[in-house]
Amino acid sequence: MTAAARRLVTAAVTLVLVTLIVFALLVALPGDASGDDETARRLPDEYRAALRAQYHLDDPLAIRYARWIGDVARGDIGASLREHRPVAAILRERLPASLALNGAALAVVIMIATPLGIGAAWKPGSSLDRAGLAATTALYAVPVFWMALLLQWLFAVRLGWLPLFGIEGDERAGGSLARTADIFRHLVLPVTCLSYGSLAYVSRFVRTALVDAAAGDGGRPARARGATALRYVTVHGTRQAAVPLLTLAGFLIPRLVGGSLLVEEIFNVPGLGSLLFDSVLGRDVPVVLALTLLSGTVTLAAITGADLLAAWADPRVRHGR
C-alpha cells in the first residue's frame, strides 16, 4: 500500500471513530428530541411513542449507529428530529453563510499574516520583528467573545458604522452592487473576530519557516549569487519553505471552521456553526451527526491534502526522510 493510500485509509477510520464518539455522547445524555423540553412533555404519549418508533430512538446504540452508517453510504444523511425535513436541505440553506464567513476570514489571515511573517524574517530580531510579535500575541490573547462585544459596541452601537449582527444584505439597498456592499458591511465584524486570533501563529510560522530556510543549504547559493535579504525571503525562501507552509494551510482551515461556531452565534449568522449549537441543545442527533461528518471530512481532507502536497513538493518527505 502506498503512503497516499495509507493516509486516506487512516483518515477514513478516524472519521468513523469521530462520528461514533459523538453519537455515543449524544445518546448518553439524558432526554431526547421526543421529550426533552416542556413543550414536548405536553404532547400526548401516543404521539411521543410514534415519534420514538419512527426515528428508532429505543433501539440499541450499535444498531442505530449501524443504520446511520448504512444510510450515509447510500447518500442519505437522515431527517431532522425537530424540523422533520431532510438534513441535506437544512445544510444547503446554512452552508452559503458559513462559506462566505470562513472564506473571507481565510483570505484576511493569508493577506495579513504572510506579509507580517515575511517582514519579520527579513530582519530577524529587529524592532519590526519584535513589534509584530508583540502585536499579534496580544491579539491572540484576547478572547473572541470579549473582542466581539467590544467591536459591536464601538462600531455598531457607538459609531453606527457597521451592522450589529446578521449577514444578509438589505433588499432595500438598491441594485446588486449596493446589496453586495451591504453584505460586505455585515461581514466585517464577524470576519474580524474569526481571523484576528490566527494572525499570531500564522505570521510566526511563516517567519520561522523562512528563517530556517535561509539558514539551510538553500540559502547560501542564493546569497552567493548576490540575492538581497528581501529578495531571498520573498522569492527563494518561500520556495524553500513550501513544505511547512503547506502543512500550516492544512491546519488553518479546520481552525477557522471550528472557531466559526462561537462567532456565528454571537453575530447571529445563519450558518452551520449556529445550526450545530441549536441542534446540540435540541438533541437533534441526525443534524449533529451530519455536521460532525461534514466538519470531520473538511478537517481530515485539509490535513491529508496538505500531507500529500508536502510529499509531492519534497521527495525527502515522500520517502520518510
N, C-alpha and C positions, 0 to 999 in steps of 0.2 A: 504494500500500500504506500502510495506516495505521501509526501509531507502535506500537500494540499488536501488530499483525501482524508488524512488523519485529522487535520484541523476541522474539516467540515463535519466529520463524524462526531468529534468532541463537542462542537457547537450544537449539533442536534441533540445529543444526550444531555448536555447542560440545559437546553431549552425545555426538554421534557421534565427534568428534575425541578426546574424553577416553577413550572406550572403545577406540578404535583404538590410541591410545598405550599404554594399559595392556595391551592384547592383544599388541602388538609387544614390549613389555618382558618379558612373561611368556614368550613364545616364544623370545626371545633368551637367556634364562637357560639354563645347562647343565642337562641332565637333564630328565625329565618325570615325570608321575604313574605311568607304567608301569615305571620303573626308577630311581627317584631315591634310594632308601634300601636298606639291607642286606636288609630283608625282601623287597622287590620283586626284588632281584637274585637271590634264591634261587628265584624262580618259574621254571617251565620256559619255555624260549624260545618254544615254541608258544603258551603262554598269553599271554605278553607280546606276541607278534606279533598274536594275535587281538584283544587289548585295544587295540593301536595301530590296527588296522584298524577296530574298532568305533567308536572315537572320532575317526577320521581324523587321527591325530597326525602322519602322514607327509605330509599334504597341504601345499601352499604356504600361506604366511600369508594371502595375499589370498583364496584360496578358502575357508580355514577361517573367516576373518572374515566374508566374504560369506554363508556358510552360517549363521553365528550371527546375523547381522542379519536374514536371511530368517526364521529360526525365531522370533526376538523379535517380528518383525512379525506372525507368526501366533499370538502369545501363548505360545510355548514358549521358556523361558529355559534349557533343557538339563537334563542329568543330571550329578550329581556323579561325578567320576572316581574318587574314593576311597570314597564310601559307596554308589555305584551305585544311587541313587534320585533322583527329581526334585528339582531345586534349589528349586522353588517350595515343596515340602513342608518342606524344611530351613529356608527363610526364615520360613515360617509358625510353625515351632516357636521360632525365635530372636527374632522380631520383638517379642512382648509385653514381654520383659525390657528391650530397648532403648527401647521406647516409654515404659515406666514410668520408666526411669532418666533419659532425656533430657527427658521431660515434667516430671518433678519438678524437675530442675535448671533448666529454663527458668522454672518458676514461682518458684523460690527467687531466681533472678537478678532477675526483674522486681520481686518483692515487696521485696527489699532494696536493689537499686541505684536504683530510681526514687525512693524517699523520700530516699536519700542525695543524689542529684542535685538534688532539689527543695530540700532543706535547704541545700546549698551555693549554689544560685542565689538563695536568699532573701537572703543577705548575702554576696556575693562578697568574698573576701579576708579574711573573718572567721576567728576561731580554729576555728569549726566547719568551715569550708571547708578550711582547711589541715590540720586533723586528719583529715578524711575522705580528703583526697588522700594524706596520708602512710600511713594505714592500708591503703587499697585498693591503693596502689602497692607497699607491702611485701608484701601477699598475692600480687599479680601476679608478683612477682619470685621467689616460692618455686616450685621445680619440683614438678610433680604427683607424681612417684614418691616424692620425699622427704616431701611432705605426707602421702601415703597411708601410708607406712611409719610416720611419726610418729603419725598418728591410730590406726592399727591397734595400735601398741604401747601407747598411752596408754589408749584407751577399750575395747579388746578384750582385750589381754593383761594390763595392769597393773590397771585398774579393773574389767574384766569387765562393763561396762555394755552393750556392743553386740557383735553377732556379728563374727567376724574376716573372713569372706568369705561369698559366696553372696548370693542374693536371694530364694529361695523360703522361705515360711514353714513352720514345723514343723507337720506334720499332727497331732502330738500336742498342739498348743497349745489344743485345745478347739473352741469354736464359731467361726462365721465372723468375729465381732468380734475374738476372740483371735488368729485367724490373720492378719487384716488388720493388727492391731497388731504381730504378729511380722514381717510383711513390711515394715512401716514401719521397724522397728528395723534390718532388713537393708539398707534403702535409705539410712539416714542417712549413713554414711561415704562410700559411692561418690558420692552426690549432692553432698555437701560438696566432695569432691575435684574433681568435674566443674564445679561452679558458682563456686567462690571466685575463680578466675582471671579471670572475666568481670566481676566487680564493679567493678574499677578503671575499665576503659574505658567500660563502660555508664553508670556513675554520672557520669563526667566528660563523656560525650557528652550526657547529659540536662542536666547543668549548663550546658554551653556553648550548647546549643540554646535553653535558657530565657533565659540572659543575653543572647544575641544577639536573641531575640525581644523582650525588654524594652527593649533599646536601639534597636529599629527603630521603624518608623512605627506598628505596632500597640500599642506600649506607652504612647505619650504620651496617646492618647484615654482609655485605661483609667485612667491615673493622674489625668487631668484630671477624671474623674468621681468621684474620691475613693477609688479602689480601693487597699487597702493592699498593701504589697510581697508579703506572704504570699498574699493573695487573688489578686493578679495572677499570681504564679508558679504557683499550683495550678489556677487556672481559665483566665484569659485567656492566660497564657504557654504553657500546654500546648497550647491550641488553635492558637496561632501557630506552635508548634514541631512541629506534627503531621508535616510532610513529612520533616524529618531524623530524627524518631523512627521513622517508618515505614521509612526506609532502614536504620536501625540494626537493626530487627527482622528485615529480610531477611538480614542478615549474622550475626545472633546464632545462628539455628538451625543453619546449616552449621558454625559454630564448635563448638557443643555436639556435633553428630553426629561431627565429626572427632575431638574430644577424648575421646569415649567409648571409643575403641579401647584406649588405654592403661589407662583406669580399669577397663574390663571385664576386661582381662587381669590386672590386679593383684588385683582383688577376686573373681575367678573368677565373674563374672556371665555366664550363658549367653545372651549377646546377639549382635547382628550384628558388633560390634567384635571380640570374641574369635573368632567364626567367620571373619572376614577374616584375622586373624592366623594361625590354624591352616591356612587354605586357601592362603595365600601360601607358608607353609613346606612344605605338601604339594603345591604346584604344581597345585592343583585349579582349572584355568583357568575352567571354567563357573561355579563358585561365585564366584570373584574377579570375573569379568565381571558377573555378576548383581548383586553388591554394589556394584560401581562404577556400574552403571546406576542402581541404586536411590538411592545417595547422591548421584550427579550429578543425578538428577531432583529429589530433595528440595532440593538446593542451588540449582539453577537456578530451580526453581519458587518458592522463597522469595525469591530476589533479583528475579526477574521480577515476582512478585506485589507486592513492595514498590515496585518502579518504577511499576507500573500504579496502585497505590493512591496513590502520591505524585502521579502525574499527575492522577488523579481529584480529589484533595484540593486541588491548587493549579493553577489554569489557567496560571500562568507556567511551570511545569514541562511542562505538556501542550503548550504552544506553543513550547517551546525557549528560553524567556527566563529 
